[in-house]
Amino acid sequence: MEYDYDKVDEMVLALLWLTLAGDHRAWKSHDWDALDRLHAKGYISDPKSKAKSVVLSEEGERLARELFDRHFGR
């Protein structure tokens, strides 16, 4: 099935906000291709590490919060 990768990336980034901890880390239990694309865009650290989390960049964190509010806020 073909789908819009940008929309998927938006949802994954929004969901990373949901699991964000105080140290700018979020659980990386999402689609690996989407995480690779988010890393290429500069929003998260390289997901190909042994860590169970990724670090969101300043821009990634700002956008993640905005997307979470837009798609899941009341």
Secondary structure, 3 states (H helix, E strand, C coil): CCCCHHHHHHHHHHHHHHCCCCCCEEECCCCHHHHHHHHHCCCECCCCCCCCEEEECHHHHHHHHHHHHHHHCC
